[in-house]
Structure formats: structure tokens, C-alpha cells
Amino acid sequence: MIENQEYIDFSHVPESRGLGKSIQFVLYSGILAIFVIGGFAAFLSGYNHMWPSNHTLRMDLGKMPPIH
């Protein structure tokens, strides 16, 4: 049996080539989308809202009818 030295030699540690360019693009795009959506949610949270609302049902919780 002939041994192949490429597979027997354990003196070299395999090196990773890292993430591919397409994976990096998807990763960075996803992180950017998270911040963009969070920014829209934060900046538009007050749009068309009136606090306190004049239409809200206000009921004294101490005078609610008993639940059967």
C-alpha cells in the first residue's frame, strides 16, 4: 500500500479562507436592514398619534360588573 504524504502529514494546520463575498454581502445587508427598520420604527412612532387619546374608553376598574 502506497501512502499519500498529503493526507498523512499532520504538521500543517488547515487555514480557513473566511466567508465568501456573497455571504458577507447578505450579512451586512441584513444588519443594515435591521437598523433601517429600527430607525423607521423609532422616528415614525409619534406619527398620527395623540397622547392621551380623547377617544379612549375610560372606565373605572373598581366599578366593573362582576364576571360570572
mmCIF file as Biopython writes it, N, C-alpha, C and O atoms, coordinates in Angstrom:
data_model
#
loop_
_atom_site.group_PDB
_atom_site.id
_atom_site.type_symbol
_atom_site.label_atom_id
_atom_site.label_alt_id
_atom_site.label_comp_id
_atom_site.label_asym_id
_atom_site.label_entity_id
_atom_site.label_seq_id
_atom_site.pdbx_PDB_ins_code
_atom_site.Cartn_x
_atom_site.Cartn_y
_atom_site.Cartn_z
_atom_site.occupancy
_atom_site.B_iso_or_equiv
_atom_site.auth_seq_id
_atom_site.auth_asym_id
_atom_site.pdbx_PDB_model_num
ATOM 1   N N  . MET A ? 1  ? 0.842   -1.172 0.000  1.0 0.0 1  A 1 
ATOM 2   C CA . MET A ? 1  ? 0.000   0.000  0.000  1.0 0.0 1  A 1 
ATOM 3   C C  . MET A ? 1  ? 0.895   1.246  0.000  1.0 0.0 1  A 1 
ATOM 4   O O  . MET A ? 1  ? 1.828   1.356  0.796  1.0 0.0 1  A 1 
ATOM 5   N N  . ILE A ? 2  ? 0.593   2.176  -0.904 1.0 0.0 2  A 1 
ATOM 6   C CA . ILE A ? 2  ? 1.372   3.404  -1.006 1.0 0.0 2  A 1 
ATOM 7   C C  . ILE A ? 2  ? 0.646   4.500  -0.242 1.0 0.0 2  A 1 
ATOM 8   O O  . ILE A ? 2  ? -0.531  4.773  -0.476 1.0 0.0 2  A 1 
ATOM 9   N N  . GLU A ? 3  ? 1.381   5.122  0.682  1.0 0.0 3  A 1 
ATOM 10  C CA . GLU A ? 3  ? 0.782   6.180  1.486  1.0 0.0 3  A 1 
ATOM 11  C C  . GLU A ? 3  ? 0.956   7.524  0.789  1.0 0.0 3  A 1 
ATOM 12  O O  . GLU A ? 3  ? 2.034   7.836  0.283  1.0 0.0 3  A 1 
ATOM 13  N N  . ASN A ? 4  ? -0.084  8.294  0.770  1.0 0.0 4  A 1 
ATOM 14  C CA . ASN A ? 4  ? -0.037  9.626  0.174  1.0 0.0 4  A 1 
ATOM 15  C C  . ASN A ? 4  ? 0.365   10.609 1.274  1.0 0.0 4  A 1 
ATOM 16  O O  . ASN A ? 4  ? -0.358  10.763 2.258  1.0 0.0 4  A 1 
ATOM 17  N N  . GLN A ? 5  ? 1.504   11.271 1.117  1.0 0.0 5  A 1 
ATOM 18  C CA . GLN A ? 5  ? 2.029   12.162 2.145  1.0 0.0 5  A 1 
ATOM 19  C C  . GLN A ? 5  ? 1.122   13.373 2.395  1.0 0.0 5  A 1 
ATOM 20  O O  . GLN A ? 5  ? 1.159   13.960 3.477  1.0 0.0 5  A 1 
ATOM 21  N N  . GLU A ? 6  ? 0.332   13.739 1.427  1.0 0.0 6  A 1 
ATOM 22  C CA . GLU A ? 6  ? -0.555  14.898 1.603  1.0 0.0 6  A 1 
ATOM 23  C C  . GLU A ? 6  ? -1.569  14.654 2.713  1.0 0.0 6  A 1 
ATOM 24  O O  . GLU A ? 6  ? -1.959  15.585 3.418  1.0 0.0 6  A 1 
ATOM 25  N N  . TYR A ? 7  ? -1.993  13.416 2.868  1.0 0.0 7  A 1 
ATOM 26  C CA . TYR A ? 7  ? -3.000  13.092 3.873  1.0 0.0 7  A 1 
ATOM 27  C C  . TYR A ? 7  ? -2.401  12.578 5.167  1.0 0.0 7  A 1 
ATOM 28  O O  . TYR A ? 7  ? -3.093  12.538 6.184  1.0 0.0 7  A 1 
ATOM 29  N N  . ILE A ? 8  ? -1.149  12.188 5.162  1.0 0.0 8  A 1 
ATOM 30  C CA . ILE A ? 8  ? -0.502  11.645 6.352  1.0 0.0 8  A 1 
ATOM 31  C C  . ILE A ? 8  ? 0.185   12.747 7.159  1.0 0.0 8  A 1 
ATOM 32  O O  . ILE A ? 8  ? 0.284   12.633 8.381  1.0 0.0 8  A 1 
ATOM 33  N N  . ASP A ? 9  ? 0.655   13.798 6.513  1.0 0.0 9  A 1 
ATOM 34  C CA . ASP A ? 9  ? 1.415   14.850 7.175  1.0 0.0 9  A 1 
ATOM 35  C C  . ASP A ? 9  ? 0.474   15.719 8.017  1.0 0.0 9  A 1 
ATOM 36  O O  . ASP A ? 9  ? -0.358  16.444 7.473  1.0 0.0 9  A 1 
ATOM 37  N N  . PHE A ? 10 ? 0.609   15.642 9.345  1.0 0.0 10 A 1 
ATOM 38  C CA . PHE A ? 10 ? -0.228  16.406 10.258 1.0 0.0 10 A 1 
ATOM 39  C C  . PHE A ? 10 ? 0.507   17.626 10.826 1.0 0.0 10 A 1 
ATOM 40  O O  . PHE A ? 10 ? 0.068   18.191 11.828 1.0 0.0 10 A 1 
ATOM 41  N N  . SER A ? 11 ? 1.598   18.034 10.212 1.0 0.0 11 A 1 
ATOM 42  C CA . SER A ? 11 ? 2.375   19.151 10.741 1.0 0.0 11 A 1 
ATOM 43  C C  . SER A ? 11 ? 1.783   20.502 10.342 1.0 0.0 11 A 1 
ATOM 44  O O  . SER A ? 11 ? 2.153   21.517 10.931 1.0 0.0 11 A 1 
ATOM 45  N N  . HIS A ? 12 ? 0.890   20.550 9.376  1.0 0.0 12 A 1 
ATOM 46  C CA . HIS A ? 12 ? 0.285   21.804 8.934  1.0 0.0 12 A 1 
ATOM 47  C C  . HIS A ? 12 ? -1.145  21.904 9.457  1.0 0.0 12 A 1 
ATOM 48  O O  . HIS A ? 12 ? -1.912  20.941 9.422  1.0 0.0 12 A 1 
ATOM 49  N N  . VAL A ? 13 ? -1.475  23.081 9.937  1.0 0.0 13 A 1 
ATOM 50  C CA . VAL A ? 13 ? -2.836  23.340 10.416 1.0 0.0 13 A 1 
ATOM 51  C C  . VAL A ? 13 ? -3.639  23.911 9.255  1.0 0.0 13 A 1 
ATOM 52  O O  . VAL A ? 13 ? -3.187  24.858 8.610  1.0 0.0 13 A 1 
ATOM 53  N N  . PRO A ? 14 ? -4.805  23.367 8.975  1.0 0.0 14 A 1 
ATOM 54  C CA . PRO A ? 14 ? -5.604  23.902 7.876  1.0 0.0 14 A 1 
ATOM 55  C C  . PRO A ? 14 ? -6.013  25.352 8.163  1.0 0.0 14 A 1 
ATOM 56  O O  . PRO A ? 14 ? -6.320  25.710 9.301  1.0 0.0 14 A 1 
ATOM 57  N N  . GLU A ? 15 ? -6.010  26.166 7.123  1.0 0.0 15 A 1 
ATOM 58  C CA . GLU A ? 15 ? -6.372  27.565 7.259  1.0 0.0 15 A 1 
ATOM 59  C C  . GLU A ? 15 ? -7.693  27.813 6.541  1.0 0.0 15 A 1 
ATOM 60  O O  . GLU A ? 15 ? -7.927  27.330 5.434  1.0 0.0 15 A 1 
ATOM 61  N N  . SER A ? 16 ? -8.547  28.584 7.211  1.0 0.0 16 A 1 
ATOM 62  C CA . SER A ? 16 ? -9.828  28.928 6.615  1.0 0.0 16 A 1 
ATOM 63  C C  . SER A ? 16 ? -9.641  30.074 5.634  1.0 0.0 16 A 1 
ATOM 64  O O  . SER A ? 16 ? -8.813  30.960 5.851  1.0 0.0 16 A 1 
ATOM 65  N N  . ARG A ? 17 ? -10.400 30.053 4.572  1.0 0.0 17 A 1 
ATOM 66  C CA . ARG A ? 17 ? -10.379 31.152 3.616  1.0 0.0 17 A 1 
ATOM 67  C C  . ARG A ? 17 ? -11.376 32.239 3.999  1.0 0.0 17 A 1 
ATOM 68  O O  . ARG A ? 17 ? -11.490 33.244 3.297  1.0 0.0 17 A 1 
ATOM 69  N N  . GLY A ? 18 ? -12.089 32.055 5.085  1.0 0.0 18 A 1 
ATOM 70  C CA . GLY A ? 18 ? -13.049 33.052 5.543  1.0 0.0 18 A 1 
ATOM 71  C C  . GLY A ? 18 ? -14.382 32.914 4.836  1.0 0.0 18 A 1 
ATOM 72  O O  . GLY A ? 18 ? -14.635 31.939 4.128  1.0 0.0 18 A 1 
ATOM 73  N N  . LEU A ? 19 ? -15.223 33.905 5.043  1.0 0.0 19 A 1 
ATOM 74  C CA . LEU A ? 19 ? -16.544 33.917 4.414  1.0 0.0 19 A 1 
ATOM 75  C C  . LEU A ? 19 ? -16.433 34.407 2.978  1.0 0.0 19 A 1 
ATOM 76  O O  . LEU A ? 19 ? -15.598 35.252 2.654  1.0 0.0 19 A 1 
ATOM 77  N N  . GLY A ? 20 ? -17.273 33.874 2.145  1.0 0.0 20 A 1 
ATOM 78  C CA . GLY A ? 20 ? -17.309 34.319 0.760  1.0 0.0 20 A 1 
ATOM 79  C C  . GLY A ? 20 ? -17.893 35.721 0.639  1.0 0.0 20 A 1 
ATOM 80  O O  . GLY A ? 20 ? -18.550 36.208 1.558  1.0 0.0 20 A 1 
ATOM 81  N N  . LYS A ? 21 ? -17.653 36.356 -0.482 1.0 0.0 21 A 1 
ATOM 82  C CA . LYS A ? 21 ? -18.134 37.724 -0.704 1.0 0.0 21 A 1 
ATOM 83  C C  . LYS A ? 21 ? -19.662 37.791 -0.687 1.0 0.0 21 A 1 
ATOM 84  O O  . LYS A ? 21 ? -20.232 38.755 -0.177 1.0 0.0 21 A 1 
ATOM 85  N N  . SER A ? 22 ? -20.321 36.788 -1.234 1.0 0.0 22 A 1 
ATOM 86  C CA . SER A ? 22 ? -21.789 36.822 -1.259 1.0 0.0 22 A 1 
ATOM 87  C C  . SER A ? 22 ? -22.365 36.675 0.145  1.0 0.0 22 A 1 
ATOM 88  O O  . SER A ? 22 ? -23.371 37.307 0.464  1.0 0.0 22 A 1 
ATOM 89  N N  . ILE A ? 23 ? -21.746 35.852 0.988  1.0 0.0 23 A 1 
ATOM 90  C CA . ILE A ? 23 ? -22.212 35.693 2.364  1.0 0.0 23 A 1 
ATOM 91  C C  . ILE A ? 23 ? -21.991 36.983 3.143  1.0 0.0 23 A 1 
ATOM 92  O O  . ILE A ? 23 ? -22.846 37.381 3.935  1.0 0.0 23 A 1 
ATOM 93  N N  . GLN A ? 24 ? -20.862 37.636 2.930  1.0 0.0 24 A 1 
ATOM 94  C CA . GLN A ? 24 ? -20.600 38.914 3.596  1.0 0.0 24 A 1 
ATOM 95  C C  . GLN A ? 24 ? -21.626 39.964 3.163  1.0 0.0 24 A 1 
ATOM 96  O O  . GLN A ? 24 ? -22.105 40.740 3.990  1.0 0.0 24 A 1 
ATOM 97  N N  . PHE A ? 25 ? -21.959 39.988 1.881  1.0 0.0 25 A 1 
ATOM 98  C CA . PHE A ? 25 ? -22.947 40.943 1.386  1.0 0.0 25 A 1 
ATOM 99  C C  . PHE A ? 25 ? -24.301 40.713 2.047  1.0 0.0 25 A 1 
ATOM 100 O O  . PHE A ? 25 ? -24.947 41.668 2.478  1.0 0.0 25 A 1 
ATOM 101 N N  . VAL A ? 26 ? -24.734 39.463 2.131  1.0 0.0 26 A 1 
ATOM 102 C CA . VAL A ? 26 ? -26.014 39.142 2.760  1.0 0.0 26 A 1 
ATOM 103 C C  . VAL A ? 26 ? -25.987 39.509 4.245  1.0 0.0 26 A 1 
ATOM 104 O O  . VAL A ? 26 ? -26.965 40.043 4.768  1.0 0.0 26 A 1 
ATOM 105 N N  . LEU A ? 27 ? -24.890 39.232 4.916  1.0 0.0 27 A 1 
ATOM 106 C CA . LEU A ? 27 ? -24.753 39.538 6.335  1.0 0.0 27 A 1 
ATOM 107 C C  . LEU A ? 27 ? -24.827 41.040 6.583  1.0 0.0 27 A 1 
ATOM 108 O O  . LEU A ? 27 ? -25.580 41.491 7.446  1.0 0.0 27 A 1 
ATOM 109 N N  . TYR A ? 28 ? -24.051 41.815 5.834  1.0 0.0 28 A 1 
ATOM 110 C CA . TYR A ? 28 ? -24.047 43.266 6.021  1.0 0.0 28 A 1 
ATOM 111 C C  . TYR A ? 28 ? -25.377 43.894 5.604  1.0 0.0 28 A 1 
ATOM 112 O O  . TYR A ? 28 ? -25.826 44.861 6.219  1.0 0.0 28 A 1 
ATOM 113 N N  . SER A ? 29 ? -26.000 43.354 4.572  1.0 0.0 29 A 1 
ATOM 114 C CA . SER A ? 29 ? -27.308 43.867 4.156  1.0 0.0 29 A 1 
ATOM 115 C C  . SER A ? 29 ? -28.362 43.609 5.224  1.0 0.0 29 A 1 
ATOM 116 O O  . SER A ? 29 ? -29.210 44.464 5.483  1.0 0.0 29 A 1 
ATOM 117 N N  . GLY A ? 30 ? -28.313 42.446 5.838  1.0 0.0 30 A 1 
ATOM 118 C CA . GLY A ? 30 ? -29.260 42.111 6.905  1.0 0.0 30 A 1 
ATOM 119 C C  . GLY A ? 30 ? -29.085 42.999 8.121  1.0 0.0 30 A 1 
ATOM 120 O O  . GLY A ? 30 ? -30.069 43.451 8.708  1.0 0.0 30 A 1 
ATOM 121 N N  . ILE A ? 31 ? -27.836 43.256 8.508  1.0 0.0 31 A 1 
ATOM 122 C CA . ILE A ? 31 ? -27.580 44.132 9.653  1.0 0.0 31 A 1 
ATOM 123 C C  . ILE A ? 31 ? -28.037 45.551 9.339  1.0 0.0 31 A 1 
ATOM 124 O O  . ILE A ? 31 ? -28.631 46.214 10.189 1.0 0.0 31 A 1 
ATOM 125 N N  . LEU A ? 32 ? -27.765 46.015 8.139  1.0 0.0 32 A 1 
ATOM 126 C CA . LEU A ? 32 ? -28.211 47.345 7.732  1.0 0.0 32 A 1 
ATOM 127 C C  . LEU A ? 32 ? -29.735 47.431 7.740  1.0 0.0 32 A 1 
ATOM 128 O O  . LEU A ? 32 ? -30.292 48.434 8.187  1.0 0.0 32 A 1 
ATOM 129 N N  . ALA A ? 33 ? -30.419 46.389 7.251  1.0 0.0 33 A 1 
ATOM 130 C CA . ALA A ? 33 ? -31.887 46.377 7.232  1.0 0.0 33 A 1 
ATOM 131 C C  . ALA A ? 33 ? -32.456 46.428 8.644  1.0 0.0 33 A 1 
ATOM 132 O O  . ALA A ? 33 ? -33.475 47.080 8.874  1.0 0.0 33 A 1 
ATOM 133 N N  . ILE A ? 34 ? -31.817 45.753 9.587  1.0 0.0 34 A 1 
ATOM 134 C CA . ILE A ? 34 ? -32.281 45.787 10.973 1.0 0.0 34 A 1 
ATOM 135 C C  . ILE A ? 34 ? -32.245 47.211 11.514 1.0 0.0 34 A 1 
ATOM 136 O O  . ILE A ? 34 ? -33.198 47.662 12.148 1.0 0.0 34 A 1 
ATOM 137 N N  . PHE A ? 35 ? -31.144 47.919 11.263 1.0 0.0 35 A 1 
ATOM 138 C CA . PHE A ? 35 ? -31.037 49.282 11.767 1.0 0.0 35 A 1 
ATOM 139 C C  . PHE A ? 35 ? -31.964 50.243 11.032 1.0 0.0 35 A 1 
ATOM 140 O O  . PHE A ? 35 ? -32.497 51.169 11.644 1.0 0.0 35 A 1 
ATOM 141 N N  . VAL A ? 36 ? -32.165 50.042 9.736  1.0 0.0 36 A 1 
ATOM 142 C CA . VAL A ? 36 ? -33.075 50.906 8.978  1.0 0.0 36 A 1 
ATOM 143 C C  . VAL A ? 36 ? -34.508 50.731 9.474  1.0 0.0 36 A 1 
ATOM 144 O O  . VAL A ? 36 ? -35.213 51.718 9.684  1.0 0.0 36 A 1 
ATOM 145 N N  . ILE A ? 37 ? -34.937 49.505 9.660  1.0 0.0 37 A 1 
ATOM 146 C CA . ILE A ? 37 ? -36.295 49.239 10.151 1.0 0.0 37 A 1 
ATOM 147 C C  . ILE A ? 37 ? -36.454 49.777 11.571 1.0 0.0 37 A 1 
ATOM 148 O O  . ILE A ? 37 ? -37.488 50.360 11.897 1.0 0.0 37 A 1 
ATOM 149 N N  . GLY A ? 38 ? -35.444 49.589 12.419 1.0 0.0 38 A 1 
ATOM 150 C CA . GLY A ? 38 ? -35.492 50.140 13.776 1.0 0.0 38 A 1 
ATOM 151 C C  . GLY A ? 38 ? -35.556 51.656 13.773 1.0 0.0 38 A 1 
ATOM 152 O O  . GLY A ? 38 ? -36.263 52.255 14.584 1.0 0.0 38 A 1 
ATOM 153 N N  . GLY A ? 39 ? -34.813 52.281 12.855 1.0 0.0 39 A 1 
ATOM 154 C CA . GLY A ? 39 ? -34.849 53.736 12.744 1.0 0.0 39 A 1 
ATOM 155 C C  . GLY A ? 39 ? -36.210 54.236 12.304 1.0 0.0 39 A 1 
ATOM 156 O O  . GLY A ? 39 ? -36.725 55.210 12.854 1.0 0.0 39 A 1 
ATOM 157 N N  . PHE A ? 40 ? -36.799 53.577 11.314 1.0 0.0 40 A 1 
ATOM 158 C CA . PHE A ? 40 ? -38.155 53.951 10.889 1.0 0.0 40 A 1 
ATOM 159 C C  . PHE A ? 40 ? -39.153 53.791 12.026 1.0 0.0 40 A 1 
ATOM 160 O O  . PHE A ? 40 ? -40.020 54.643 12.218 1.0 0.0 40 A 1 
ATOM 161 N N  . ALA A ? 41 ? -39.036 52.712 12.771 1.0 0.0 41 A 1 
ATOM 162 C CA . ALA A ? 41 ? -39.957 52.484 13.885 1.0 0.0 41 A 1 
ATOM 163 C C  . ALA A ? 41 ? -39.806 53.561 14.949 1.0 0.0 41 A 1 
ATOM 164 O O  . ALA A ? 41 ? -40.799 54.012 15.519 1.0 0.0 41 A 1 
ATOM 165 N N  . ALA A ? 42 ? -38.579 53.977 15.221 1.0 0.0 42 A 1 
ATOM 166 C CA . ALA A ? 42 ? -38.342 54.989 16.248 1.0 0.0 42 A 1 
ATOM 167 C C  . ALA A ? 42 ? -38.799 56.365 15.785 1.0 0.0 42 A 1 
ATOM 168 O O  . ALA A ? 42 ? -39.445 57.086 16.545 1.0 0.0 42 A 1 
ATOM 169 N N  . PHE A ? 43 ? -38.477 56.738 14.561 1.0 0.0 43 A 1 
ATOM 170 C CA . PHE A ? 43 ? -38.803 58.082 14.086 1.0 0.0 43 A 1 
ATOM 171 C C  . PHE A ? 43 ? -40.276 58.261 13.736 1.0 0.0 43 A 1 
ATOM 172 O O  . PHE A ? 43 ? -40.801 59.370 13.830 1.0 0.0 43 A 1 
ATOM 173 N N  . LEU A ? 44 ? -40.945 57.190 13.334 1.0 0.0 44 A 1 
ATOM 174 C CA . LEU A ? 44 ? -42.347 57.304 12.949 1.0 0.0 44 A 1 
ATOM 175 C C  . LEU A ? 44 ? -43.304 56.881 14.061 1.0 0.0 44 A 1 
ATOM 176 O O  . LEU A ? 44 ? -44.512 56.806 13.840 1.0 0.0 44 A 1 
ATOM 177 N N  . SER A ? 45 ? -42.776 56.604 15.247 1.0 0.0 45 A 1 
ATOM 178 C CA . SER A ? 45 ? -43.640 56.121 16.330 1.0 0.0 45 A 1 
ATOM 179 C C  . SER A ? 45 ? -44.620 57.184 16.799 1.0 0.0 45 A 1 
ATOM 180 O O  . SER A ? 45 ? -45.682 56.847 17.324 1.0 0.0 45 A 1 
ATOM 181 N N  . GLY A ? 46 ? -44.292 58.456 16.625 1.0 0.0 46 A 1 
ATOM 182 C CA . GLY A ? 46 ? -45.206 59.514 17.059 1.0 0.0 46 A 1 
ATOM 183 C C  . GLY A ? 46 ? -46.120 60.008 15.965 1.0 0.0 46 A 1 
ATOM 184 O O  . GLY A ? 46 ? -46.986 60.844 16.226 1.0 0.0 46 A 1 
ATOM 185 N N  . TYR A ? 47 ? -45.959 59.522 14.747 1.0 0.0 47 A 1 
ATOM 186 C CA . TYR A ? 47 ? -46.763 59.987 13.619 1.0 0.0 47 A 1 
ATOM 187 C C  . TYR A ? 47 ? -48.218 59.568 13.781 1.0 0.0 47 A 1 
ATOM 188 O O  . TYR A ? 47 ? -48.515 58.387 13.964 1.0 0.0 47 A 1 
ATOM 189 N N  . ASN A ? 48 ? -49.119 60.535 13.714 1.0 0.0 48 A 1 
ATOM 190 C CA . ASN A ? 48 ? -50.567 60.314 13.770 1.0 0.0 48 A 1 
ATOM 191 C C  . ASN A ? 48 ? -51.018 59.715 15.105 1.0 0.0 48 A 1 
ATOM 192 O O  . ASN A ? 48 ? -52.015 58.993 15.155 1.0 0.0 48 A 1 
ATOM 193 N N  . HIS A ? 49 ? -50.295 60.008 16.176 1.0 0.0 49 A 1 
ATOM 194 C CA . HIS A ? 49 ? -50.698 59.556 17.498 1.0 0.0 49 A 1 
ATOM 195 C C  . HIS A ? 49 ? -50.945 60.773 18.367 1.0 0.0 49 A 1 
ATOM 196 O O  . HIS A ? 49 ? -50.184 61.740 18.328 1.0 0.0 49 A 1 
ATOM 197 N N  . MET A ? 50 ? -51.987 60.723 19.132 1.0 0.0 50 A 1 
ATOM 198 C CA . MET A ? 50 ? -52.294 61.793 20.074 1.0 0.0 50 A 1 
ATOM 199 C C  . MET A ? 50 ? -52.319 61.179 21.464 1.0 0.0 50 A 1 
ATOM 200 O O  . MET A ? 50 ? -53.116 60.280 21.734 1.0 0.0 50 A 1 
ATOM 201 N N  . TRP A ? 51 ? -51.453 61.657 22.343 1.0 0.0 51 A 1 
ATOM 202 C CA . TRP A ? 51 ? -51.406 61.126 23.705 1.0 0.0 51 A 1 
ATOM 203 C C  . TRP A ? 51 ? -51.749 62.224 24.671 1.0 0.0 51 A 1 
ATOM 204 O O  . TRP A ? 51 ? -51.161 63.300 24.560 1.0 0.0 51 A 1 
ATOM 205 N N  . PRO A ? 52 ? -52.623 62.052 25.583 1.0 0.0 52 A 1 
ATOM 206 C CA . PRO A ? 52 ? -53.537 60.922 25.693 1.0 0.0 52 A 1 
ATOM 207 C C  . PRO A ? 52 ? -54.671 61.051 24.680 1.0 0.0 52 A 1 
ATOM 208 O O  . PRO A ? 52 ? -55.048 62.153 24.280 1.0 0.0 52 A 1 
ATOM 209 N N  . SER A ? 53 ? -55.186 59.943 24.292 1.0 0.0 53 A 1 
ATOM 210 C CA . SER A ? 53 ? -56.238 59.930 23.285 1.0 0.0 53 A 1 
ATOM 211 C C  . SER A ? 53 ? -57.555 60.418 23.881 1.0 0.0 53 A 1 
ATOM 212 O O  . SER A ? 53 ? -57.885 60.118 25.028 1.0 0.0 53 A 1 
ATOM 213 N N  . ASN A ? 54 ? -58.296 61.173 23.083 1.0 0.0 54 A 1 
ATOM 214 C CA . ASN A ? 54 ? -59.602 61.664 23.534 1.0 0.0 54 A 1 
ATOM 215 C C  . ASN A ? 54 ? -60.702 60.637 23.300 1.0 0.0 54 A 1 
ATOM 216 O O  . ASN A ? 54 ? -61.781 60.769 23.877 1.0 0.0 54 A 1 
ATOM 217 N N  . HIS A ? 55 ? -60.468 59.622 22.476 1.0 0.0 55 A 1 
ATOM 218 C CA . HIS A ? 55 ? -61.498 58.647 22.130 1.0 0.0 55 A 1 
ATOM 219 C C  . HIS A ? 55 ? -61.427 57.379 22.980 1.0 0.0 55 A 1 
ATOM 220 O O  . HIS A ? 55 ? -62.305 56.521 22.892 1.0 0.0 55 A 1 
ATOM 221 N N  . THR A ? 56 ? -60.415 57.265 23.776 1.0 0.0 56 A 1 
ATOM 222 C CA . THR A ? 56 ? -60.207 56.022 24.510 1.0 0.0 56 A 1 
ATOM 223 C C  . THR A ? 56 ? -61.315 55.804 25.531 1.0 0.0 56 A 1 
ATOM 224 O O  . THR A ? 56 ? -61.755 56.739 26.199 1.0 0.0 56 A 1 
ATOM 225 N N  . LEU A ? 57 ? -61.754 54.572 25.640 1.0 0.0 57 A 1 
ATOM 226 C CA . LEU A ? 57 ? -62.748 54.214 26.637 1.0 0.0 57 A 1 
ATOM 227 C C  . LEU A ? 57 ? -62.104 54.290 28.015 1.0 0.0 57 A 1 
ATOM 228 O O  . LEU A ? 57 ? -61.120 53.606 28.295 1.0 0.0 57 A 1 
ATOM 229 N N  . ARG A ? 58 ? -62.661 55.111 28.845 1.0 0.0 58 A 1 
ATOM 230 C CA . ARG A ? 58 ? -62.126 55.239 30.199 1.0 0.0 58 A 1 
ATOM 231 C C  . ARG A ? 58 ? -63.186 54.732 31.167 1.0 0.0 58 A 1 
ATOM 232 O O  . ARG A ? 58 ? -64.257 55.321 31.315 1.0 0.0 58 A 1 
ATOM 233 N N  . MET A ? 59 ? -62.865 53.643 31.809 1.0 0.0 59 A 1 
ATOM 234 C CA . MET A ? 59 ? -63.812 53.030 32.734 1.0 0.0 59 A 1 
ATOM 235 C C  . MET A ? 59 ? -63.111 52.831 34.064 1.0 0.0 59 A 1 
ATOM 236 O O  . MET A ? 59 ? -61.977 52.354 34.111 1.0 0.0 59 A 1 
ATOM 237 N N  . ASP A ? 60 ? -63.776 53.192 35.128 1.0 0.0 60 A 1 
ATOM 238 C CA . ASP A ? 60 ? -63.223 52.972 36.455 1.0 0.0 60 A 1 
ATOM 239 C C  . ASP A ? 60 ? -63.194 51.468 36.714 1.0 0.0 60 A 1 
ATOM 240 O O  . ASP A ? 60 ? -64.240 50.820 36.738 1.0 0.0 60 A 1 
ATOM 241 N N  . LEU A ? 61 ? -62.019 50.925 36.904 1.0 0.0 61 A 1 
ATOM 242 C CA . LEU A ? 61 ? -61.895 49.480 37.050 1.0 0.0 61 A 1 
ATOM 243 C C  . LEU A ? 61 ? -62.478 48.988 38.370 1.0 0.0 61 A 1 
ATOM 244 O O  . LEU A ? 61 ? -62.756 47.798 38.519 1.0 0.0 61 A 1 
ATOM 245 N N  . GLY A ? 62 ? -62.661 49.884 39.320 1.0 0.0 62 A 1 
ATOM 246 C CA . GLY A ? 62 ? -63.239 49.477 40.588 1.0 0.0 62 A 1 
ATOM 247 C C  . GLY A ? 62 ? -64.742 49.281 40.502 1.0 0.0 62 A 1 
ATOM 248 O O  . GLY A ? 62 ? -65.322 48.653 41.387 1.0 0.0 62 A 1 
ATOM 249 N N  . LYS A ? 63 ? -65.389 49.794 39.474 1.0 0.0 63 A 1 
ATOM 250 C CA . LYS A ? 63 ? -66.859 49.700 39.347 1.0 0.0 63 A 1 
ATOM 251 C C  . LYS A ? 63 ? -67.272 48.779 38.190 1.0 0.0 63 A 1 
ATOM 252 O O  . LYS A ? 63 ? -68.369 48.917 37.649 1.0 0.0 63 A 1 
ATOM 253 N N  . MET A ? 64 ? -66.424 47.873 37.827 1.0 0.0 64 A 1 
ATOM 254 C CA . MET A ? 64 ? -66.774 46.947 36.752 1.0 0.0 64 A 1 
ATOM 255 C C  . MET A ? 64 ? -67.753 45.906 37.260 1.0 0.0 64 A 1 
ATOM 256 O O  . MET A ? 64 ? -67.677 45.502 38.420 1.0 0.0 64 A 1 
ATOM 257 N N  . PRO A ? 65 ? -68.673 45.462 36.408 1.0 0.0 65 A 1 
ATOM 258 C CA . PRO A ? 65 ? -69.608 44.421 36.853 1.0 0.0 65 A 1 
ATOM 259 C C  . PRO A ? 65 ? -68.854 43.107 37.071 1.0 0.0 65 A 1 
ATOM 260 O O  . PRO A ? 65 ? -67.869 42.844 36.381 1.0 0.0 65 A 1 
ATOM 261 N N  . PRO A ? 66 ? -69.298 42.289 38.012 1.0 0.0 66 A 1 
ATOM 262 C CA . PRO A ? 66 ? -68.611 41.012 38.276 1.0 0.0 66 A 1 
ATOM 263 C C  . PRO A ? 66 ? -68.736 40.059 37.092 1.0 0.0 66 A 1 
ATOM 264 O O  . PRO A ? 66 ? -69.755 40.049 36.401 1.0 0.0 66 A 1 
ATOM 265 N N  . ILE A ? 67 ? -67.727 39.282 36.868 1.0 0.0 67 A 1 
ATOM 266 C CA . ILE A ? 67 ? -67.712 38.312 35.774 1.0 0.0 67 A 1 
ATOM 267 C C  . ILE A ? 67 ? -68.221 36.973 36.291 1.0 0.0 67 A 1 
ATOM 268 O O  . ILE A ? 67 ? -67.701 36.455 37.280 1.0 0.0 67 A 1 
ATOM 269 N N  . HIS A ? 68 ? -69.229 36.406 35.638 1.0 0.0 68 A 1 
ATOM 270 C CA . HIS A ? 68 ? -69.813 35.121 36.066 1.0 0.0 68 A 1 
ATOM 271 C C  . HIS A ? 68 ? -69.412 34.032 35.126 1.0 0.0 68 A 1 
ATOM 272 O O  . HIS A ? 68 ? -69.801 32.879 35.314 1.0 0.0 68 A 1 
#
